[in-house]
């Protein structure tokens, strides 16, 4: 778990650093001179490959090892700040362990690092593919990677660039056995002078100077651990009339827990003392922050957890940050330092009944759902039902506009995605979990392009699938599988998509869901079409069509007739293709969709041309032109004019062909002057038509 930092500069540290803001005393990073010197020297040290006469095949790894609360993250950040100037492609940061202690999946870490590099990664890609893409992305770069709180060597090795121009700074509890040529820099307590300097940053120099012996005693009682010293300093900062000796006396009087490891006792005692003197409301908020996803919370989260107003929650968060319990993350967010989370969880279990804890978790999830609904609704047109419902929400749950809502969604995305994962993993709040995931999917779709949001949507649909399988919800399982299959298909993983669609078909049948069944059949057909298996594609489209015919779903019938016409054309079965395209045209005409009617006729004309029937193709194409002219579809009309010209050329009438090409050019020029996107005649002629 990541640590509190020794750095007390309000803008200095990363990770879980404490930023006390405007407290008195000296600011900046304290101590660790020997460790920094060793780490810098280790960069230039010849590795085993170099000693053997071979160039190093990969990035050097610097390892900082220490217990949570030792300041290991702050040391890593200080080193990275010092070295960053030498790495033109910047610094990449990733936490490899969740606040609860679970390792972060490699695919999530690799995807986040790729995003930081501006590299795209397909939704649903696995750890191996994404790690490979990351190595490729780093192959020509000179970047510095900070991998915080590594759980084991495998996590680091999978992210290691095959490029000696890069450098990796890893933070872990102990040695990473399995990565060769890595010497750990072990971090223990601060030396006495540095520890006292840290306390001065909170309490000011006067109280330290008047009783230096008490200050030394206090640092010893804290074991020199920065996390414990920060809590002690926060206690002193909040009580300007108390002396350092008072604090040392109180700490010494606290009983030690014999079941707790000796190295963890100083932090536990400092936490106990600092938390016991908090105001009741702030103390309750602090304990409930153990439930905050990935340790991140803002005023809305704290308000829901504690059951208080948003303004009261914001005030409590400020008090807790001033006391050293939280680190300010910017944008109104705070992070619970990882080393404190186990202590918070213990106190929560001891002081609160399970039912009360579950109620707080439910309030937090419900608040998140309502904020996400508001975030999406603000993008709807004025006067829409969603906007009318939005107007009835409390002011604290509304956004000033789409831009403010989108900014909130972007800055809270990490916590929101973690909320969804935690809610699903909980298992006791599945109804809320499903509502949360659905609201998050809709909010992402409203504020981001589908391609951009695809990786997050893929993960969310996987969560829905997990809940549906756990609860035996066949319809929701079918919907999740269909959504995942669509995302697989968009990223070119056609065989994976096919497997998803077949599973969705089974789930739809189990759930007696006709829509899911016919949708899955059509998607199975589409996958076979993408794989070039025309016969199977036609078979599955035919099955889907039978379902749509039985339910009299006319728009879907017309589309499926078109898809059948397309695959029969690819097979060279022009008679079947023509019959299906004419059925599609008739279906669109009955629906009053003249544009769809024109496109279907256009495809029928193409089939007639392939079949060697140019006169029929000419008549069908002229009919399509009239339809397109009626609906004023300029692009389609231009494409049909070009097709007419090609047909007339084949019939030996070049003069008429030139007239139609000139008409197409005039149409395109007119459209371009109106602001349309210019397209060449070839693009118009070869553009695929919609079914």
Secondary structure, DSSP 8 states (H G I E B T S, - for coil): -----S---TTT--TT-----S-SS--S----HHHHHHHHHHHHS--HHHHTT----S-EEEEEE--TTSSHHHHHHHHHHHHGGG-TT-EEEEE-B-TTS-B--HHHHHHHHHHHTT----TT--HHHHHHHHHHHHTT---EEEEEEE-SHHHHHHH--S-TTSEEEEEESS--TTSTT--EEE-----HHHHHHHHHHHH-HHHHHHTHHHHHHHHHHTTT-HHHHHHHHHHHHH-TTS-HHHHHHHHHHS---TTS-HHHHHHHHHHHHHHHTS-HHHHHHHHHGGGSGGGEE-HHHHHHHHTS-HHHHHHHHHHHHHTTSEEEEETTEEEE-HHHHHHHHHHHHHHS-HHHHHHHHHHHHHHHHHHHHHHHHTTS-TTSHHHHHHHTS-GGG--SSHHHHHHHHHHTHHHHHHHHHHHHHH-S-HHHHHHHHHHHHHHHHHHS-HHHHHHHHHHHHHHHHHHHHHHT-HHHHHHHHHHHHHHHHHTT-HHHHHHHHHHHHHHHHHTT-HHHHHHHHHHHHHHHHHTT-HHHHHHHHHHHHHHHHHTT-HHHHHHHHHHHHHHHHHHT-HHHHHHHHHHHHHHHHHHT-HHHHHHHHHHHHHHHHHTT-HHHHHHHHHHHHHHHHHHT-HHHHHHHHHHHHHHHHHTT-HHHHHHHHHHHHHHHHHHHHTT-----HHHHHH-----
